[in-house]
């Protein structure tokens, strides 16, 4: 399982994402967020944006990654559907996200931001999980 949407909130959307590696957790978290924003299965990866970030913790790196994707999606008018972490070195990442221009027929829910409510990463010997809330 890559992610699941949780329904314990009334005005926001919360999801849990999973990954065997931290890189996979980041990719699956992005997919979970964009599955709320658009119909990711219908989005073709015709345009690619590059993202480079550094942060002071894994939690903050995940938060910054999702925030950067949300911001750049809005700026470039893109629905994103493919996410690839090319490299993580310490708490720095280099990544790509691909998608297509926004269109009404493929949109779902407007995500305004990512609050810190319920935000956490859990690491075990089997991998990672993260819980993220989206302000809709």
N, C-alpha and C positions, 0 to 999 in steps of 0.2 A: 504494500500500500504506500503510495507517495504522499497523500494527504487526505484529510477528511474535514468537512465543514461541521462545526458544532452549532447547536441551536439553543444555547443557554442565555442569549442576549436578545433584547427586543429591538433596539435601535441600531445595533452594530452587527457585524458578522465576525465570528471567531473561527479560526481554523487551527488544526494541528498538522504539521508537516513532518516528514520523516526522511532520513537518509542514512545509509551505511557509513558515509563519510560526511564531513562538514560541507564539502563542495556540493554533494548531492542534496543535502538539506537546503542549501541556498537555492539551488535550481528548483527543487520541489516546492519551496515556499513561494517563489516567484510564480510558479504555475498555479498554485492554489489561489494567490491573490488575483491573478488575471482570469481565473475561471469564474470569479465573482464579477469582474469588470466586463468581460466579453465571452463570447462563445469560442473558446480557444481552439476547439476542434475544427472550426471553419476559417481560422486565420492562417493565411499563407505567409511564410517567412520571406517576403520580398524586399524588405528594408532592414538593415542591421545597424544597431548603435553599439558603441563600445563604452564600457564603464570601467573606471579605475578608482579604487577607494582604499583608504587606510583608516584604521580605527584603533581604539584602545582596548577592546574586548570582543569576544565572539558575538555576544549579545548585541553590542553596538554595531558591529560589522553587518550582522543580519538586518538590523533596523535600518542602517544607512543604505544597504543594498536595495531593500524594498522601497525605501523613500526615493532613492535615485531613479529606480524604474518607474515609479508612479509619476514623479516630476517630469522625467524625459518623455514618457508616454504622452503626458498632457502638452508639453512644449512642442513636440513633433507631430502631434495628432495621430498617434499610432496605437493600435491594439497589438499587444505582444503575445507571442505564443511559443517561442523557443528561447531557452536560456542555457548558456554554456559558461561555466566558470573555467577560464583558460588556465589560470594560475593563482595559487594562494601561497604567499610567502609570509610567514608569521601572521600578522593581522592586516596584510595588504592583499587586495585581489585585483585581478584583471579579468574582465568578462565581456560577453557579447549577449545581446538580446535582439531577437528578430521578430518582425511582424509586418503588418500592412496598415495603410491609412484607415482611420476610423470611418465606419459607416453605420447608419442607423440599424440596419438589419442584423448586425452582428454584435451590437452592444447589449449589455445586461444592466448592471447596477453601477451608479457613479460612486466611486470611492474617493472621499475627500481627504483622507489622511490615515495615519497609523498611530493611534494613541499607545501609551505605554501600559494601559490597563491589561492585565493578564499576560503581558509579554514575558516569555521566558524560554530558555534553551535547557534541555536536559540531555546529558551525555551518559551512556552506559557502555559496557563492553560490546554491545551489539550495534551501536551507532548513536545517532542523534535524533531528538525530536524537538520541535519548537511549537509554542502556542502564540498566535498572533491575533490581535483584534484589528478590524478595519472599520473606520468611521464612515458610515454611508449616509 
